[in-house]
């Protein structure tokens, strides 16, 4: 490539077209040498300034609602990369074949925001933006920008790793209670989460906050099937057999998560309670998270007396 070709490229290209592939720094250095006024003469002055502007804008996605950067990759989720942005996280699906799952998440979060009880909306993420993004290679991928109401969050998978011998049931109690609140919110809005697994349940340890994330597997249409599963989790029978999911599906998965979290430290009464939520037949399981929360509270009161705050840290 000579200086004339480099100038023409810089004048017409976008930041992602120039720097979206590998070795973005090397590409920038090569172009900077070719379009620098010392090499290209006065013709390169404008191109050199535009190149610098494009370099500053690399990794930037603009939509009618905002401008988002992919500079800070904070998490790699099941389906998407999550980039830290001022609004929260930009969640960009890695494989365009999973675009429909990202669309499900956006639809679920909108539905809960519109039809859910405002008191409990902090238990789920808030949808800031949703859009399609076309990469330099021509692939169109869906993205959601989501925000949560707490900081210092960690997943229940992290809790499991930090407490390999089981969590004190008194600590698990507040996590289970708040998880049922999140499910109660969703179910009253007509949404089934479909993937209540440890990595999707976030807690704020010091304030006892719980947020249920990753609604990509959700369903909100009667008769609809769970579209995909997270590997490594023991799903209820109706999911594996492509049957009809319901509130009982989420409740069973939540009970499995909490039973796994407590391990052998769970008293018999709590183990029986969890087992009752995980019966093989969906029709025999609880299907009302709010009612189940009341039953759990009664059981916890019998086991441990009146509720009181227990400081928790990892």
N, C-alpha and C positions, 0 to 999 in steps of 0.2 A: 504494500500500500504506500502510495506517495502522498505528499502534502495535500494536493488537490483532492484526492479521493478521501483523505481523512477529514478535510474541511467539509466536503459535501455530506459525509456520513454524520458528522457532529451536528450539522445544520438541520438534518431531517429526523434524526433518531430521538427516541425517548430514553430516559435514564435506564429503564429496565432492559430495553433493547441493547444498550451499550454494556451494561454492567450486570445483567441478570444471570449470566452464566458463570462458569468457574474463573478464577484468577481475575477478579474485577480490578484489583490494584495494578496488575500487570497490564491490563487493557488500558487503564487510565494513563499509566506512565508512557505507553507507546503512543497513544493519541496526543498526549500533551507535548511530546517531543516533535511530532509531525505538524501540529497546528500552532506551535509557539511562534510568535512573530520573528524570533531569531532564525527559525527554519523556513517559515512560510512567508515572511515579510508582512507588510501591512494587511494583506488579505487574511492573515491568521488572527488578527487582534480580536475580532468579534467571535470567531469560532473558539478561541482560547477561553474567552469569558463565558461563552455558553457551555463549554466543556466543564468548567469549574462549577457552574450552576447545576448541571446535570449530575455531577459527582456528589454535590450536596444533597440532591434529591433522590439519590439511589435508595431503593428499598422503601419508597414512599408510594402509598396508594391514596388517591383522591376520589371522594364520592361527593354527591350533593350534600351529605350530612357532615362530612368531616375529612380530615387528612390523617392518615395512619402510617406508621413506620414499621418495617420488618427488621429493624436493626437489632432489637433485643429479643432473642428467642428464649423464653422463660421455661416453657414446658413442651414436651412432646406427648400429646394425648393419644387415645386409641386411634383416632382418625385424622387428627389435625395438629398443626403446630400452633402454639399459643404465644403470641408476641406481646410484650409489655407495651402498652400505650397509655397516655394520660387518662383516658376514659376507663381503663381496666385492662382487657386483653382483646387483641385481634386474633380471632380463631380462623385459620385458613386451612381448608382441607388439603391434605397432601395428594390424594388421588381423585381426579375428577369423577371417577365412577361412584364416589361416595357423596356426590353433590346432593343427592336426594336426602341423605341423612342430615346434612347441615340445614336443609330446608325444613326438615321435621323439627329441628331444635328451634329455629326461628318461629315456626308456627305455634309450637307449644308455649314458648315464652310469651308470645303475643296473647295467646288465649288466656293464660293465667293472669297476665297483667290486666286484661279486660274483664275477666269473669271471676277472678280470685278475690278472696277477702284481703283488703289492703293491709290489715294488721299482720298478715303472715307472708307477704311478698318478699321480705328480706330473707326468707328461707330458700329462695331460688334466685338465680341470676336475673339481672335486668338486661333486656335486649336494647342496645344503643343504636345499632345499625346492622343491616343485612344487605349483601350485594353480591354480584358476580364480578370476578376479577379475571381478566384475560392476560396471560403471561406473554413474555416475549416469544416463547415457542408456540404460541397460539392456543394453548390449553385454557379453557375457561373453568375456573374453580369458584365455588361458593365460599363466602366468608361471613362470619358473624362477629360483631363487636359486642362483648358482654361486660357487665360490671357487677361486682358483688358488694355487699354492704359492710364487709368487715375486712380487716387486715390481719396478717400473721396467721394465715390459715394453713392447715396441713390435712392430709387425707387420712381416712381410717386405715388405709394400707400402711401408711407411715406409723400409725399407732400400733398396728400389729407387729411391725418390724421392731419397734422400740419396746414392746411388751410381749416377747415371744412365749412367755409362760402364762399368758392370760391377763386380762384387765380386771381390776377390782369391779365386781358387779355394781357397786355404788357409783362408780365413775361411768360405767357403761349405761347406767340408768338414764342420766340426762341426755346422752347421745341418742339413745333409743327413743325417748320421749319426743325430742325435737325432730328426729327423723320422721316420726309418725305425723307430726304437725305439717312437715313439708309434703308428705304424701296426702294428708287430708286436704290441704290446699289444692293440690293438683287434681285429685279425684273429684272434688266438688266442682272444679272447672271443666271436668270431662277429659282429663289427660291422664294416661298411664305412662309412667316413666320408662319402664321396660328394661332398665339396666341398673338396678340398685346394687352396686358392687362396691367394695371398699374404696377403690380409687375415685369413685364419684361422690362420696360423702366427705365433705370438708368440714372440719371443726375449727373453732377459734378457742383454744384451750382455756385461756384465762377468764374469758367472759361467757364460756359455755355456749358459744354460737354454733349453729349447724346450717350448712348450705348444701343442698342437693344439686349437683351440676351434671353436665353432659346429657342433654335431653335429645340427643341425636337418634336414640332408639325408641322414642316415644310414639304412642298412637293416640289418636283423638277421634277416630271414626269407628262407630260400632261395627264389630266383625273384622276389623283390620288386624293383621298379624304383626308381631314384633319383627322388624325388618332384618335384624342382624343380632349376633350375640358377641359378648366379650369373652375371648378364650380364657379358660382356666377357672371358670365359675360354674357351680352346680345349679343350673337353671331349673325352675319348676317344670313339671311334665308338659303343661300346655304350651310352653314356648318351644321345647324340643320337638314336640309332635305337630307343630304349626297349628295349634289350636287357638282358641279365642282368649286373649289376655284380658285381665280386668284388675280391679283394685286388689283382688286376692293375690295376683301375681306379684305386685310390688310389695305387698305385706309379707309374703313368703320370703322374698329375696331379702328384705330388711331383717327378718328374723334370722335368716342364715348368716347374714353379716354380723349381727350382734352376738349370736351364739358362738361364731368363730372367734370373735373378739375376746369373749370371756373365757372360752375354752373350759378347762376342768374347774375353773374357779366359780362357775355359775352354780348356785344352789339348785337343788332338785326342782323346786317350784318354778324357777325361771326357765330351766331346761324344758320342763313340761309345757310351759307357756309358749316357748319358741317352737316346740314340736307341734303344738296345736295350730300354729300359723303355717306349718309346712306340710300338712297332710297331702297325700298323693292326689286326692280328688279336689279340684278347685272349689266344688260346691260345698265341701265340708270345711273350708277355711274361712276365717274372718274376711269380710269384704268392706268394712267400714273403719277407716283408720281413726276417726274421731272416737267412735265407740270403743275401739281397741285401746286407745290411749287411756280412757277412763278405767278400763279393766286392768291395764298395766299399773296405773296409779294405785288402785286398790291393792294389788299384789305387792307392790313396793312398800306400801304403808304397813302391810302385815309383816313383811320381812324386816324392814328397817325403821319403822316408825315415821313420824312427820318428816316431810321433806326439809332438807337444809342444804345450804350451799357447801360443796366440797371443793376446795381449790384443786386444780388439776394442771399439771405441767408435764412436759416430756423431757 
